[in-house]
Amino acid sequence: MPRIWKFGDSVNTDDILPGKFAPFMAGEDVFQTFAFHYIRPEFAAAVQPGDVLIGGRNWGLGSSREYAPQALKKLRIGGIVAPSFARIHYRNLLNLGIPAFEYDLTGVLEDGAEVSLDADSGELRHAGGVIQLPPPPEFLREALAAGSILEFFKQHGRFPGENPAGE
């Protein structure tokens, strides 16, 4: 069952994936194994598909390197919940199809708690009940269902939320 990984405020893109482990430095096939290398060294080896990251305020600040969320995508993170996100990083997460919810769970769930996240509805189920996160808008649900905004574009020849040609 997926579980929670808790982090504090101001986790930056170099915390998520330090620059010296960028794909062109470490290798496209292994760079994700260095995610949170300095702040949670056990993370990359122990994370499971569907695990949910809970961050504090200003998640993803810094250089906004796209390979930081790419590492999380390769590790198959189920989603990230934080009270606020750095805007470019937030957009990079959504572009790659990683659900990101602006909601403060820092004092609600503990590190390691078992959860299930329905990214479409925003329901986060845990042993104590259900937390209703703000559900993504329709255009974003379309992109997430396709795997990412780019995948949606490849499949449909348009961006999510745009009217199909001729309508």
Secondary structure as the mmCIF struct_conf table of DSSP 4:
data_model
#
loop_
_struct_conf.conf_type_id
_struct_conf.id
_struct_conf.beg_label_comp_id
_struct_conf.beg_label_asym_id
_struct_conf.beg_label_seq_id
_struct_conf.end_label_comp_id
_struct_conf.end_label_asym_id
_struct_conf.end_label_seq_id
STRN STRN1 ARG A 3 ARG A 3
STRN STRN2 ILE A 4 LYS A 6
BEND BEND1 ASP A 9 ASP A 9
STRN STRN3 ASN A 12 ASN A 12
HELX_RH_AL_P HELX_RH_AL_P1 THR A 13 ILE A 16
BEND BEND2 LEU A 17 LEU A 17
HELX_RH_3T_P HELX_RH_3T_P1 GLY A 19 PHE A 21
BEND BEND3 ALA A 22 ALA A 22
HELX_RH_AL_P HELX_RH_AL_P2 PRO A 23 ALA A 26
TURN_TY1_P TURN_TY1_P1 GLU A 28 VAL A 30
HELX_RH_3T_P HELX_RH_3T_P2 PHE A 31 PHE A 34
TURN_TY1_P TURN_TY1_P2 ALA A 35 ILE A 39
TURN_TY1_P TURN_TY1_P3 PRO A 41 GLU A 42
HELX_RH_AL_P HELX_RH_AL_P3 PHE A 43 ALA A 46
TURN_TY1_P TURN_TY1_P4 PRO A 49 GLY A 50
STRN STRN4 VAL A 52 ILE A 54
TURN_TY1_P TURN_TY1_P5 ARG A 57 ASN A 58
STRN STRN5 TRP A 59 TRP A 59
TURN_TY1_P TURN_TY1_P6 GLY A 60 GLY A 60
STRN STRN6 LEU A 61 LEU A 61
BEND BEND4 GLY A 62 SER A 63
TURN_TY1_P TURN_TY1_P7 GLU A 66 GLU A 66
HELX_RH_AL_P HELX_RH_AL_P4 TYR A 67 LYS A 74
TURN_TY1_P TURN_TY1_P8 LEU A 75 ARG A 76
STRN STRN7 GLY A 79 ALA A 82
BEND BEND5 PRO A 83 PRO A 83
STRN STRN8 PHE A 85 PHE A 85
HELX_RH_AL_P HELX_RH_AL_P5 ARG A 87 LEU A 96
TURN_TY1_P TURN_TY1_P9 GLY A 97 GLY A 97
STRN STRN9 ALA A 100 GLU A 102
TURN_TY1_P TURN_TY1_P10 THR A 106 VAL A 108
BEND BEND6 LEU A 109 LEU A 109
TURN_TY1_P TURN_TY1_P11 ASP A 111 GLY A 112
STRN STRN10 GLU A 114 GLU A 114
STRN STRN11 VAL A 115 ASP A 118
TURN_TY1_P TURN_TY1_P12 ALA A 119 GLY A 122
STRN STRN12 GLU A 123 HIS A 126
TURN_TY1_P TURN_TY1_P13 ALA A 127 GLY A 128
STRN STRN13 GLY A 129 GLN A 132
HELX_LH_PP_P HELX_LH_PP_P1 LEU A 133 PRO A 137
HELX_RH_AL_P HELX_RH_AL_P6 GLU A 138 ALA A 146
TURN_TY1_P TURN_TY1_P14 GLY A 147 GLY A 147
BEND BEND7 SER A 148 SER A 148
HELX_RH_AL_P HELX_RH_AL_P7 ILE A 149 HIS A 156
BEND BEND8 GLY A 157 ARG A 158
TURN_TY1_P TURN_TY1_P15 PRO A 160 GLY A 161
BEND BEND9 GLU A 162 GLU A 162
HELX_LH_PP_P HELX_LH_PP_P2 ASN A 163 PRO A 164
TURN_TY1_P TURN_TY1_P16 ALA A 165 GLY A 166
#
